[in-house]
Amino acid sequence: MIFNGNMSFTILIVDDEEEIGRSLSEIFSCEGYIPYFSTDPGEVPGLLANHEIDLILMDVKMPGTGGIDLLKQIKKMNRPVSVIMISGYPTVDNVVQAMKFGALNFYKKPVDISELLNEIKRLHSVSQARNKATGLHRIYTRNSQMEEILKVIERIAPTDAPVIITGESGTGKELVADTIHALSRRSGKPFIKINCAAIPDALLESDLFGYEQGAFTDAKKQKKGKFELAEGGSVFLDEITELTMKTQGKLLRVLQEKEFERLGGTGVLKANVRIMAATNKPVEDLVSRGTFRDDLFYRLSVIRIHLPPLRERKDDILLLASCFLDLYKESYEKVISGFSSDVNQVLIRHDWPGNIRELKNCVERAVIFCDGGEISMEHLPLQYRDAELGQEETLESAYDMISRQMILDALEKCDGIKQKAAEMLKIHRKTLYNKMKKLGIDG
């Protein structure tokens, strides 16, 4: 075993070919990572117990404990470590098994080093953002669009700029707000959330701004509003488009003048808060129809983050499903190894109209009904079991379908310029050409 460097991202290479381990260690060290390597799979549990390992790059076929069996052991340890599998002789069964037990990716030997380094660079970037969000439910992704959003979050979090987060229900808007607050300099102060759709109009204004004693019949004593309670911290207004025009005007004053008044009061109070808002409705349409103030929308839109629906980030489905499986098997005290290949195919093919929330509920239900082993079709809700699956389709072909769509989207956004598309996808131009040829994409 070799240890080198003092950086922050550690990579463990597990391969019975010592030359491969040494070569990869040298490459990773030159890139500024901390490389470990071992030719003995039996050393891995001890290494994980004694060192902070961020990524394991592991061969499938090794003497003694094979890569898939070792992957199962690693996942049972519940360590926050990513795993990438490599093999000189990959098979569809190996790919299915690796993904089922939580591997992030699968590379064929000889490994395309530039493609691997690009993936490691993305993992490192995401890891850095996550590490700052200590104690939160983390944003897990390997989708290029979501990784760009993570970069935006990291850039804007230290500022006090207002933020509006848009996207369909269940895409994770509140989680993004959580992350922004956690990465901000206000993280030690209160973070107060208000669902504007859940509070009656008559109560919402007093809930936000507070009221003085005698302001209305039931106002027996003074009450502080959410903006006062959040002093120095952040306020998150979910479903902000449900605010009345009158309350919108008062909110605009808070944004522009940093001040407000309690109901029934005459004194002006200062609002030292950062405001974040979210909606699943098309705000521009509401502005054009006159039901949402344009000046408030433009003031909130200093930073705008739009979250894509899960059907547009299919490369995240199995990753998220695995995270939810880990969460719920611990919560329900179940010993479950993973998902069957049929279930993986269903998860990838489904459109997920309820987005991440629907996927999370689906996995929770499956864990409840699974008594051990792996989650199979019988454990899924009926609507997923009834989905038709082509008999010839494999997990590999499903990933090809996802890759094809990502490449086509990138080419369209880059007006067909392959160099720009490759940069957007964070892969080498030669890798893009090879993938296009394999997937039958003209150009």
PyMOL commands that set and color helices and strands:
alter all, ss='L'
color gray80, all
select helices_A, chain A and resi 18-30+41-50+67-76+92-100+113-132+144-156+173-183+201-209+226-229+240-242+245-257+283-289+294-300+310-312+314-331+341-349+355-369+377-379+382-385+395-413+418-425+429-439
alter helices_A, ss='H'
color red, helices_A
select strands_A, chain A and resi 10-14+34-38+55-59+82-87+105-108+163-166+191-195+210-211+223-224+234-238+259-260+269-270+274-279+303-306+336-339+373-375
alter strands_A, ss='S'
color yellow, strands_A
deselect
rebuild
show_as cartoon
